[in-house]
Amino acid sequence: MDRNLSAFWIGLVGATITLSSYSQTFVSPTQCIATGLFVLMFGLLVREGLLSL
């Protein structure tokens, strides 16, 4: 898959996790936001070519 497309999908997942932090009850909002931001940073590293899938 194209690097840009992979980073796009990873970014969508990260944004979804971050935005769902207050509408779910499985983990605390702080943990959900931290996980979402970690996923977004992972997508950025994939997009910049520092990591490959």
N, C-alpha and C positions, 0 to 999 in steps of 0.2 A: 504494500500500500504506500502511497505517496506520503512523504514526511509531513507535508502541510495538512493533509487530510487526517492523518493520525493525530497530530497535535490538536486539530479542531475537535475531534471526537473526545479526546482526553480533556480538553478544556470544557466541553459541554458537560461531561460527567462531573468535573470539579465544580463547575458553577451550580449544577443541580444539587450536589451534596451540600455546598455552602448555603444555598438559598432555602434548602429544606430543613435547616437547623432548628427552626422554631415550630415546625409543623409535625415533627415526629417525636416519639417518646422512648426510643431504644437507647440512645446515648445522650449525654448532656449537650446543650447547644455549643458550649465551648469546644468540646471534642469534635463535634460535627464541623464547626467552622475551621478548626485546625486541620482536620482531614481534608476538607475541600480545598483549602489553600495549598496544602502539600500536593494534592493531585494537580492543581493548576500550575504549580512550580514545575512538576514533572513534565507536564505538557509543554511548558516553555523550554525546558531543556531539550526535549525531543525536537521541537520546532527549530531551535538554534543549531541542532546537529551535534550537541554534546553527548547525547544518549541516542541509541538506536533501538528499535523494537525488533 
